[in-house]
């Protein structure tokens, strides 16, 4: 069911992206310095869809990096909690093992005997 829904959403998106790429395949000039104020190199000629896809890819990478960096404190807290849980789990297992090996006479206080 999940793969069907994924296909139901992705197929129209792929069709639209393909139509966009076919409709915008004429080359356009991309220039770093359009007014030649700084005298930076010549223009690069690329199809418009390649420029748009490249801009989207750069945006996804920059956005993902920003989110990853902003969530660093949460990942650090999760690591600390995981270490603490592992330490407490080990301590509980050690206490269970020591309780299982001790006899019931050891558990009764000597004043009651």
C-alpha positions in Angstrom: 0.0 0.0 0.0 2.8 2.4 0.9 4.6 1.8 -2.4 1.4 2.4 -4.3 0.8 5.7 -2.6 4.4 6.7 -3.2 4.0 5.8 -6.9 0.7 7.7 -7.0 2.5 10.9 -5.8 5.8 10.5 -7.6 4.6 9.6 -11.1 2.9 12.9 -11.7 5.9 14.8 -10.2 8.2 12.9 -12.5 5.9 13.7 -15.5 5.9 17.4 -14.6 9.6 17.5 -14.2 10.1 15.8 -17.5 7.7 18.2 -19.3 9.6 21.1 -17.7 12.9 19.8 -18.9 11.7 19.2 -22.4 10.0 22.6 -22.6 13.1 24.5 -21.3 16.0 22.9 -23.1 17.2 26.1 -24.9 20.6 27.2 -23.7 20.8 30.4 -21.6 23.9 32.3 -20.6 24.8 32.2 -17.0 27.2 35.0 -16.0 28.7 35.6 -12.5 29.2 39.3 -13.2 26.5 40.4 -15.6 27.6 44.0 -15.7 31.3 43.2 -15.9 32.1 45.4 -13.0 34.8 43.0 -11.7 35.8 41.6 -15.1 35.1 38.0 -14.0 35.2 35.4 -16.7 32.9 34.6 -19.6 29.3 33.4 -19.4 28.5 29.7 -19.3 25.8 28.5 -21.6 23.5 25.8 -20.1 19.9 24.7 -20.7 17.4 26.5 -18.5 16.2 23.2 -16.9 19.8 22.3 -15.8 20.2 25.7 -14.1 16.8 25.3 -12.3 17.7 21.7 -11.2 21.2 22.8 -10.1 19.7 25.6 -8.0 17.2 23.2 -6.5 20.0 20.7 -5.6 22.1 23.5 -4.0 19.1 24.6 -2.0 18.4 21.1 -0.8 22.0 20.6 0.3 22.2 24.0 2.0 18.8 23.4 3.7 19.7 19.9 4.8 23.0 21.2 6.2 21.3 24.0 8.1 18.8 21.6 9.7 21.6 19.1 10.5 23.7 21.8 12.2 20.7 23.2 14.1 19.8 19.8 15.5 23.2 19.1 16.9 22.3 19.7 20.5 19.4 17.2 20.2 21.7 14.5 18.8 24.2 15.2 21.6 21.5 14.9 24.2 20.3 11.6 22.7 23.8 10.2 22.8 24.2 11.2 26.4 20.8 9.6 27.3 21.7 6.4 25.4 24.9 6.1 27.4 23.1 6.7 30.7 20.5 4.1 29.8 23.1 1.6 28.9 25.0 2.2 32.1 21.8 1.8 34.2 20.8 -1.3 32.2 24.2 -2.8 33.0 23.9 -1.9 36.7 20.4 -3.4 36.9 21.7 -6.6 35.3 24.6 -6.7 37.7 22.2 -6.2 40.7 19.9 -8.9 39.4 22.8 -11.3 39.0 24.1 -10.6 42.5 20.6 -11.0 44.0 20.1 -14.3 42.3 23.4 -15.7 43.7 22.8 -14.5 47.2 20.8 -16.9 49.5 17.6 -15.9 51.2 19.4 -16.1 54.6 21.6 -13.3 53.5 18.6 -11.1 52.9 17.1 -11.6 56.4 18.6 -9.2 59.0 20.6 -10.9 61.8 18.4 -9.3 64.5 15.4 -11.3 63.3 17.2 -14.7 63.3 
